[in-house]
Structures are given as structure tokens and as C-alpha cells.
């Protein structure tokens, strides 16, 4: 391959910065994200619930100040089928139309 040629993406490559998680069918997969609810942050997941159902969505407040509502948001999925499944989290703010941040996960289930 010459130095000037480019690799043509096939559409199956993970996005840059995406994280990969290995899992088994029926075994829970947990994803934890920091969330500052004082600022109005809220993580919104996009996924296929038929292959990767969300079984728990919990928030653990960890800030020490009683005026601050910040902590770990825990999402627990239970894979139902084998394959590689994509989960996209967008950090939303109530007053914005676009996402503040995006986190992409690929859950490879065997």
C-alpha cells in the first residue's frame, strides 16, 4: 500500500474512543458514568432493548456537600443474544438541543 492511499472504512469499525466490553449471555454488564445533576446533566442511553435489555438504572450520590447532587450513574444491562451490540450514551442538559458529551460502548456477547 502506498503512503498516499487511504484505508476505506467498511462501516463495521468501532468509532475512535469507543470502549469494548466482553460479556456472556445472561450475565449482567454494568456501565458507570459520572453525572452532575446540579448542573442539569443526565445520561441518556440509546441501545436495542431486544438484545441488550436495561434491567437497572441507579444513581449513587457521592458529593459531600448537601447542595450538590453529583455522583455515579449505574446502568446494568443483561445481554439476551450473542454478537456485538452498540450502546451510545449522550450527556444531555435540559436547556440544550445537542448532547454535551457522548460515550460509546461495544458489548461483545458470547
C-alpha positions as CSV (number, residue, x, y, z in Angstrom):
1,X,0.0,0.0,0.0
2,X,1.4,3.4,-0.9
3,X,1.7,6.1,1.7
4,X,-0.8,8.2,-0.2
5,X,-3.5,5.6,-0.2
6,X,-6.2,5.6,2.4
7,X,-7.9,2.8,4.3
8,X,-11.5,2.7,3.3
9,X,-13.8,2.1,6.3
10,X,-16.3,-0.7,5.9
11,X,-18.8,0.7,8.5
12,X,-18.1,-2.1,11.0
13,X,-15.1,-0.5,12.7
14,X,-15.7,1.0,16.2
15,X,-15.6,4.7,16.5
16,X,-12.4,6.3,17.8
17,X,-12.6,6.4,21.6
18,X,-15.2,3.7,21.9
19,X,-14.9,1.2,24.7
20,X,-15.3,-2.6,24.3
21,X,-16.8,-4.8,27.0
22,X,-16.7,-8.6,26.9
23,X,-19.8,-10.4,28.3
24,X,-21.8,-13.6,28.3
25,X,-25.5,-14.2,27.6
26,X,-27.5,-13.6,30.8
27,X,-24.6,-12.2,32.8
28,X,-25.1,-8.5,33.9
29,X,-23.0,-5.8,32.3
30,X,-22.5,-2.6,34.4
31,X,-21.6,0.8,32.9
32,X,-20.9,3.6,35.4
33,X,-20.8,7.3,34.3
34,X,-20.2,10.4,36.4
35,X,-23.3,12.7,36.4
36,X,-23.6,16.2,38.0
37,X,-27.4,16.7,38.4
38,X,-26.7,20.1,40.0
39,X,-25.8,21.3,36.5
40,X,-28.7,19.5,34.9
41,X,-26.7,16.7,33.4
42,X,-28.5,13.5,32.5
43,X,-27.0,10.5,30.6
44,X,-29.5,9.1,28.1
45,X,-28.7,5.7,26.6
46,X,-29.5,4.6,23.0
47,X,-29.5,0.8,22.5
48,X,-31.5,-2.1,21.2
49,X,-33.6,-3.3,24.2
50,X,-34.5,-6.6,22.5
51,X,-30.8,-7.8,22.5
52,X,-29.5,-5.8,25.5
53,X,-32.3,-5.0,27.9
54,X,-31.7,-2.5,30.6
55,X,-32.5,-4.1,34.0
56,X,-31.3,-1.4,36.4
57,X,-30.7,2.3,36.3
58,X,-29.4,3.7,39.6
59,X,-27.8,6.8,40.9
60,X,-25.3,6.8,43.8
61,X,-24.8,10.3,45.2
62,X,-21.1,10.8,46.1
63,X,-20.7,14.6,46.6
64,X,-20.1,15.6,50.2
65,X,-21.8,19.0,50.0
66,X,-25.6,18.9,50.7
67,X,-26.2,21.5,48.0
68,X,-24.5,19.4,45.3
69,X,-26.3,16.5,43.6
70,X,-23.5,14.6,41.8
71,X,-22.3,11.0,41.7
72,X,-22.1,7.8,39.7
73,X,-24.9,6.7,37.4
74,X,-25.0,2.9,37.1
75,X,-26.6,1.3,34.1
76,X,-27.0,-2.5,34.2
77,X,-27.8,-4.5,31.1
78,X,-28.4,-8.2,30.8
79,X,-27.4,-9.5,27.3
80,X,-30.0,-11.7,25.7
81,X,-28.3,-12.7,22.4
82,X,-24.7,-13.2,21.2
83,X,-23.0,-10.7,18.9
84,X,-21.6,-7.2,19.2
85,X,-24.1,-4.6,20.4
86,X,-23.6,-0.9,20.4
87,X,-24.7,1.4,23.3
88,X,-24.4,5.1,23.0
89,X,-24.7,7.4,26.0
90,X,-25.4,11.1,25.4
91,X,-25.0,13.6,28.2
92,X,-28.0,15.9,27.9
93,X,-28.7,19.2,29.5
94,X,-32.3,20.4,29.9
95,X,-31.8,23.7,28.1
96,X,-29.6,22.4,25.2
97,X,-30.7,20.8,21.9
98,X,-27.4,18.9,21.4
99,X,-25.5,16.5,23.6
100,X,-22.8,17.8,25.8
101,X,-20.8,14.6,25.6
102,X,-21.0,11.1,24.0
103,X,-19.7,7.8,25.3
104,X,-19.8,4.8,23.0
105,X,-19.6,1.2,24.2
106,X,-19.5,-2.1,22.2
107,X,-20.7,-5.1,24.2
108,X,-19.4,-8.3,22.7
109,X,-21.5,-11.2,23.9
110,X,-20.6,-14.8,23.7
